[in-house]
Amino acid sequence: MTNVNLENVQAVPSENLITPDNSVFLFVDHQPQMFFGVGSQGDRGAIINATVGLGKTAKAFNVPTVLTTVAAKTFSGNLLPSLAEVFPGADIIDRTTMNAWEDQAVVDAIKATGRTKIVLSGLWTEVCLVLPALSALAQGYEVYVVADASGGVSPEAHDLAIQRMAAAGAVPVTWVQVLLELQRDWARGETYVPVSEIVKAHGGAYGLGMYYAGDFLGGNAG
């Protein structure tokens, strides 16, 4: 049984939470050829929706973001256009390595942010996520794997890869979970509107509910 020292209990957030000041987003290989091989979810469009929602989340909170591809000009194709549109003019690191953490440019980009919590997503889960996740964890980083903005070649491949990363210390999350963890307080006015717009565009029934609330309640309801 855990003993709680009531003198230390305060209304403050846990240091384990992702914040705009302690995190860096790493997108790995969201490319056409990689999407073609995804079989872990019935609707690959849902991965695209989650990925773009996650990208807009990083931008809304001004979180450093690293975009990387593999063999873009020879095999896998360019970065997902709707994700690239979120970050116009951004440098996209193209690699030959399956493990992004074995590419010095990627590691240097992460190190340059000074952040220790990596919000990681990509294709495929069992290769291009597992390899950098385990590598970053081994070097002391905290890794949060965005499961619904990632996909594997089969349900088993995706699920077992998530389990393997979790067993090594990574934390599985969803893109909406990341969005709301960064917002965390609806009184945070500077990001309230951008967050609401992201939810409306990519939040499915949740987003539709915000439109509904706005129609009938007005104000900040939607």
Disulfide bonds with the S-S distance in Angstrom:
none
